[in-house]
Amino acid sequence: MNKYLITIIGATSIGKTALSIELAKHFNTEIISSDSRQFYKEMTIGTATPNKEELNQVKHHFIQNRSIFDDYNVGDFERDAIVKLDTLFEKYSIIIMVGGSGLYTNAVLNGLDDFPDVNSEIRIQLKSNLQEKGILFLQNQLKKLDLETYQKIDLNNKQRLIRALEICIGTGKPFSSFLNNKKNKRNFIPIKIGLTAPRETIYSRINQRVELMMQNGLLQEAKKLYNNKYLNALQTVGYKELFSFFDGNSTLDFAVSEIKKNTRRFAKRQETWFKKDKEIEWFDYQYDVKQIVEYIKTVAKALLTKKYDAR
């Protein structure tokens, strides 16, 4: 098996898209996106979707291929991505995957974890608590029951928050204890490349990106989506803060500052998630692409030699 999935990992705004395009052009291949926010065609500015020039340089998959009205989850993505990879590997020996969604990336690399069935009444009660007591109540509950998950997930994603809590409550065990218990067999070898930078650099880049999004029309984009704010796809940073502004709960300046703050928090959780993966080779965000290419070639050659030696 000499099929390699080069996976680009790192915090939001650190430069994963640019690197993925450079690598795809070098290896003459295509890109799969595992960024769950970029699946939706109605969301462009607030999700930092690659622009037309970037998309025209290399063929991308799973970019704006769904609608916010579609019921699409990580299990659906895992299935679709594996099917697409099987097709692409008939043509290429190397494919590039890029995205900041750790859950979706891990689903492609290792498969989804098995969770036990729990009483459906628990979810109903958690939704009731959300309505009556607010999201902070559920966040604090998860912090007490499973600090590891609390530090990793997007705490403002109500669906994921409730999912983690129902497993904790229904099983009496932390949600995190059910993770990474199995690995599905894949027909490719992953090579993981991480981009890193000092935290103050990441935060500065995030602030600049949010300002650029506002200049490019994020407010208008959010306004068009406002009537559908209840949809799960829109429960995400960059939109929910502006929805709150439209509801009259804040000023526009405060909403923008909240987008920056919540994006910084998201980046910190991404770092926590990825730093635990010892298979990732980290490079500075001001990388030399030749150095990364050489690393990929060296690892691929070593893995291939090891395979033949094993025979």
Backbone torsions as a table, in degrees:
resi	resn	phi	psi	omega
1	MET	NA	106.0	178.6
2	ASN	-118.7	48.1	175.2
3	LYS	-109.6	128.1	-173.6
4	TYR	-123.5	132.1	174.4
5	LEU	-105.7	105.6	179.0
6	ILE	-83.3	115.8	-174.2
7	THR	-108.6	121.0	-179.0
8	ILE	-96.6	123.8	-171.2
9	ILE	-128.2	151.6	176.0
10	GLY	156.1	172.1	-177.5
11	ALA	-68.0	158.4	177.8
12	THR	-59.2	141.4	176.4
13	SER	75.3	8.4	-174.6
14	ILE	-85.7	-13.5	176.1
15	GLY	115.1	23.0	-177.6
16	LYS	-64.7	-39.7	-177.9
17	THR	-61.1	-47.6	-178.4
18	ALA	-61.0	-43.5	179.5
19	LEU	-65.3	-42.3	-178.3
20	SER	-61.2	-38.4	179.3
21	ILE	-68.5	-42.3	178.4
22	GLU	-61.2	-43.0	-179.5
23	LEU	-69.2	-40.9	179.9
24	ALA	-63.4	-38.5	178.3
25	LYS	-68.2	-40.3	179.9
26	HIS	-63.6	-44.7	-176.9
27	PHE	-91.3	4.0	177.5
28	ASN	53.7	57.7	-176.0
29	THR	-138.9	-164.6	-176.1
30	GLU	-122.9	168.7	-173.9
31	ILE	-119.7	136.4	170.7
32	ILE	-109.3	130.6	176.7
33	SER	-94.2	132.8	174.3
34	SER	-113.6	26.3	177.6
35	ASP	-90.3	108.3	-173.1
36	SER	-65.5	-19.4	179.3
37	ARG	-81.1	-21.3	-175.5
38	GLN	-93.2	4.3	178.9
39	PHE	-69.5	-26.2	-163.8
40	TYR	-97.9	126.2	-173.8
41	LYS	-70.3	-20.3	179.6
42	GLU	-81.7	-11.0	-176.1
43	MET	-116.1	108.6	-176.5
44	THR	-119.9	-57.6	-173.7
45	ILE	-69.4	-47.4	-175.5
46	GLY	-71.7	-12.0	179.6
47	THR	-106.6	2.8	-179.9
48	ALA	53.8	42.6	177.1
49	THR	-62.1	140.2	176.9
50	PRO	-51.3	139.6	-178.2
51	ASN	-77.9	175.9	-175.7
52	LYS	-59.9	-39.7	179.7
53	GLU	-62.4	-42.6	179.9
54	GLU	-67.6	-42.6	-179.2
55	LEU	-66.8	-29.3	-179.5
56	ASN	-77.4	-19.5	-179.5
57	GLN	-73.6	-36.8	-176.3
58	VAL	-142.7	143.9	177.5
59	LYS	-72.1	128.3	179.4
60	HIS	-112.0	151.7	175.4
61	HIS	-126.3	147.8	-179.8
62	PHE	67.2	34.0	171.2
63	ILE	-111.8	116.2	178.4
64	GLN	50.5	44.4	-179.8
65	ASN	-101.2	-0.9	179.5
66	ARG	-127.0	169.7	173.8
67	SER	-108.6	152.1	177.0
68	ILE	-60.8	-16.9	-179.7
69	PHE	-87.2	-7.1	178.6
70	ASP	-79.2	142.9	173.4
71	ASP	-89.0	99.3	-172.3
72	TYR	-134.1	125.4	-176.4
73	ASN	-127.8	-176.3	-175.3
74	VAL	-64.8	-32.7	177.2
75	GLY	-65.7	-40.7	176.7
76	ASP	-63.1	-42.3	-179.1
77	PHE	-65.5	-43.2	179.0
78	GLU	-55.9	-47.9	-179.8
79	ARG	-60.3	-49.8	-176.5
80	ASP	-66.2	-39.0	-178.2
81	ALA	-67.0	-41.4	179.9
82	ILE	-65.2	-40.1	177.1
83	VAL	-62.1	-45.5	179.9
84	LYS	-63.7	-41.9	179.2
85	LEU	-63.1	-41.9	178.2
86	ASP	-57.6	-39.8	179.0
87	THR	-69.0	-46.1	-177.5
88	LEU	-66.4	-34.2	-178.9
89	PHE	-72.1	-10.1	171.4
90	GLU	-72.0	-22.4	-177.2
91	LYS	-106.9	-34.8	-174.4
92	TYR	-121.7	152.6	173.4
93	SER	-95.3	-15.2	178.7
94	ILE	-130.8	132.5	173.6
95	ILE	-125.2	147.8	177.2
96	ILE	-104.1	132.9	172.0
97	MET	-121.0	135.9	-177.2
98	VAL	-140.2	142.0	176.5
99	GLY	166.9	154.1	-179.5
100	GLY	-98.0	2.2	-179.0
101	SER	-88.3	99.6	-176.1
102	GLY	-58.7	-40.0	-178.6
103	LEU	-63.5	-43.7	-177.3
104	TYR	-73.0	-38.2	176.6
105	THR	-63.2	-46.3	-178.6
106	ASN	-64.8	-33.0	179.0
107	ALA	-61.9	-38.8	178.8
108	VAL	-71.6	-42.1	-175.3
109	LEU	-73.4	-40.4	-170.6
110	ASN	-125.4	-10.1	-174.0
111	GLY	88.6	168.5	-178.5
112	LEU	-87.0	151.7	178.3
113	ASP	-79.1	152.4	177.8
114	ASP	-90.0	127.1	176.8
115	PHE	-116.3	140.5	178.6
116	PRO	-69.7	155.3	174.2
117	ASP	-71.2	140.3	177.6
118	VAL	-127.3	162.3	-178.0
119	ASN	-59.7	125.9	-178.0
120	SER	-62.9	-21.2	179.4
121	GLU	-64.1	-26.3	-179.7
122	ILE	-64.5	-44.7	179.3
123	ARG	-63.6	-40.7	179.4
124	ILE	-60.6	-43.8	179.3
125	GLN	-65.7	-39.6	179.2
126	LEU	-64.7	-39.5	176.9
127	LYS	-64.7	-37.5	177.1
128	SER	-64.8	-43.0	178.0
129	ASN	-62.5	-36.9	178.3
130	LEU	-62.0	-44.1	-179.1
131	GLN	-66.7	-43.7	-171.8
132	GLU	-86.6	-36.6	-171.8
133	LYS	-112.1	-14.2	176.6
134	GLY	93.2	166.4	-174.6
135	ILE	-69.6	-29.8	-179.8
136	LEU	-61.5	-35.7	178.3
137	PHE	-61.0	-44.6	179.8
138	LEU	-69.1	-38.0	178.6
139	GLN	-61.1	-44.6	179.1
140	ASN	-66.4	-33.6	177.8
141	GLN	-65.3	-43.1	178.7
142	LEU	-66.2	-37.7	178.9
143	LYS	-58.3	-37.8	179.8
144	LYS	-74.9	-36.7	-173.7
145	LEU	-87.1	-30.6	-174.9
146	ASP	-156.9	84.7	-177.0
147	LEU	-62.3	-35.2	-178.5
148	GLU	-61.9	-46.8	178.2
149	THR	-67.6	-38.6	178.3
150	TYR	-56.2	-38.1	-177.5
151	GLN	-80.1	-12.4	-174.4
152	LYS	-103.3	-46.5	-167.6
153	ILE	-80.6	166.1	172.8
154	ASP	-75.3	104.0	-174.0
155	LEU	-68.7	-13.2	177.3
156	ASN	-92.6	-4.0	175.5
157	ASN	-85.6	101.0	-171.9
158	LYS	-61.4	-38.3	-178.4
159	GLN	-64.2	-45.5	-179.5
160	ARG	-70.5	-35.2	178.2
161	LEU	-62.5	-46.6	-180.0
162	ILE	-67.2	-38.3	179.6
163	ARG	-61.3	-45.5	179.5
164	ALA	-63.3	-42.1	-177.7
165	LEU	-67.6	-38.4	-177.8
166	GLU	-67.8	-31.7	175.8
167	ILE	-70.4	-44.4	178.5
168	CYS	-58.0	-48.0	-175.6
169	ILE	-73.3	-42.0	-175.3
170	GLY	-72.4	-26.5	-178.2
171	THR	-108.3	-18.0	-175.4
172	GLY	76.0	10.4	-180.0
173	LYS	-125.1	154.4	177.7
174	PRO	-62.1	143.6	174.5
175	PHE	-54.6	-39.4	-177.1
176	SER	-64.6	-22.5	-178.2
177	SER	-70.6	-15.7	-179.8
178	PHE	-95.6	-2.2	-176.9
179	LEU	-85.4	148.6	173.2
180	ASN	58.9	31.7	178.9
181	ASN	-86.6	-13.0	179.0
182	LYS	-147.5	157.7	173.9
183	LYS	-130.1	122.7	176.7
184	ASN	-73.6	145.6	178.1
185	LYS	-69.9	131.8	178.6
186	ARG	-118.1	153.6	-179.9
187	ASN	-94.1	28.5	177.3
188	PHE	-148.8	163.6	176.8
189	ILE	-107.5	124.1	178.3
190	PRO	-82.6	139.3	169.7
191	ILE	-124.8	116.5	-170.9
192	LYS	-102.1	125.0	179.4
193	ILE	-115.3	123.5	178.4
194	GLY	-110.8	141.3	173.3
195	LEU	-104.4	135.7	-177.6
196	THR	-136.0	159.6	178.4
197	ALA	-159.2	159.8	173.5
198	PRO	-55.8	145.9	-175.2
199	ARG	-58.3	-38.4	-179.5
200	GLU	-64.9	-30.5	176.7
201	THR	-69.1	-44.9	178.3
202	ILE	-60.0	-45.3	-178.5
203	TYR	-64.4	-38.7	177.9
204	SER	-64.6	-42.4	178.9
205	ARG	-64.8	-37.3	177.5
206	ILE	-63.3	-47.7	-179.8
207	ASN	-59.5	-42.4	179.0
208	GLN	-65.3	-39.5	-179.7
209	ARG	-64.7	-42.8	-179.9
210	VAL	-62.5	-42.5	177.6
211	GLU	-60.3	-41.6	179.6
212	LEU	-66.6	-38.8	176.7
213	MET	-59.6	-43.4	179.3
214	MET	-63.8	-40.7	178.3
215	GLN	-63.9	-33.1	-176.1
216	ASN	-86.3	-0.4	173.2
217	GLY	109.5	24.9	179.2
218	LEU	-61.4	-37.4	179.9
219	LEU	-60.0	-44.6	-180.0
220	GLN	-67.6	-38.5	178.4
221	GLU	-63.0	-44.7	179.5
222	ALA	-64.4	-36.4	-179.9
223	LYS	-62.1	-39.8	178.9
224	LYS	-65.1	-28.7	-176.2
225	LEU	-94.0	-6.7	-170.1
226	TYR	-55.6	-42.1	-177.1
227	ASN	-65.9	-15.1	179.3
228	ASN	-110.2	23.3	-173.2
229	LYS	-61.3	-16.8	179.7
230	TYR	-75.6	-16.1	-176.0
231	LEU	-67.4	144.9	-177.3
232	ASN	-61.4	-37.0	-178.6
233	ALA	-60.3	-24.4	-176.4
234	LEU	-97.6	3.4	176.3
235	GLN	-84.5	63.7	-172.2
236	THR	-144.4	156.2	-178.3
237	VAL	-59.5	138.1	178.9
238	GLY	104.4	-26.1	179.4
239	TYR	-111.8	-47.3	-175.4
240	LYS	-64.1	-32.1	177.5
241	GLU	-66.8	-38.5	178.4
242	LEU	-74.3	-32.2	174.7
243	PHE	-61.5	-39.6	178.0
244	SER	-63.5	-37.4	175.5
245	PHE	-63.6	-44.5	179.1
246	PHE	-62.8	-30.7	178.3
247	ASP	-75.0	-7.1	179.7
248	GLY	85.9	15.8	-176.9
249	ASN	-89.7	-7.8	-179.2
250	SER	-159.4	169.0	171.3
251	THR	-83.1	166.1	178.9
252	LEU	-66.2	-41.5	179.4
253	ASP	-59.4	-41.2	179.5
254	PHE	-66.7	-40.9	179.5
255	ALA	-60.3	-42.0	179.7
256	VAL	-66.2	-40.6	178.3
257	SER	-64.9	-33.3	177.2
258	GLU	-69.4	-36.8	175.9
259	ILE	-59.9	-46.5	179.3
260	LYS	-61.1	-47.7	-177.5
261	LYS	-62.7	-46.6	-177.7
262	ASN	-69.1	-31.6	176.1
263	THR	-68.9	-38.9	177.0
264	ARG	-63.0	-40.7	177.6
265	ARG	-63.9	-39.7	177.8
266	PHE	-62.6	-42.8	179.2
267	ALA	-61.8	-38.4	179.4
268	LYS	-65.0	-40.2	177.9
269	ARG	-67.5	-36.9	175.9
270	GLN	-59.9	-45.6	179.0
271	GLU	-59.1	-44.2	179.6
272	THR	-60.2	-43.9	-178.8
273	TRP	-62.0	-51.6	-171.6
274	PHE	-77.5	-31.1	-176.0
275	LYS	-64.8	-19.9	179.7
276	LYS	-79.8	-11.0	-178.9
277	ASP	-88.4	107.0	-176.4
278	LYS	-74.9	-8.3	-180.0
279	GLU	-84.8	-7.3	-178.3
280	ILE	-83.5	131.2	172.8
281	GLU	-97.4	120.4	-172.7
282	TRP	-95.3	137.7	176.6
283	PHE	-128.1	148.4	176.8
284	ASP	-63.3	145.7	-177.3
285	TYR	-62.4	-22.3	174.1
286	GLN	-94.0	56.9	-170.5
287	TYR	-73.1	160.6	167.0
288	ASP	-101.0	110.8	-173.7
289	VAL	-60.2	-29.5	178.7
290	LYS	-63.4	-36.8	179.1
291	GLN	-65.3	-40.8	179.6
292	ILE	-68.6	-41.3	177.5
293	VAL	-59.7	-45.0	179.5
294	GLU	-63.4	-38.2	177.3
295	TYR	-62.3	-45.2	180.0
296	ILE	-60.7	-45.9	-179.7
297	LYS	-63.0	-40.8	-179.8
298	THR	-64.4	-45.7	179.9
299	VAL	-65.4	-43.8	179.6
300	ALA	-60.5	-42.3	179.1
301	LYS	-65.4	-42.1	179.7
302	ALA	-64.1	-41.5	179.8
303	LEU	-66.5	-38.8	179.8
304	LEU	-67.1	-42.7	178.0
305	THR	-61.7	-42.6	179.3
306	LYS	-61.6	-39.3	-179.5
307	LYS	-64.5	-44.4	-178.8
308	TYR	-71.5	-33.3	177.0
309	ASP	-64.3	-34.3	-179.2
310	ALA	-67.2	-20.1	179.4
311	ARG	-78.4	NA	NA
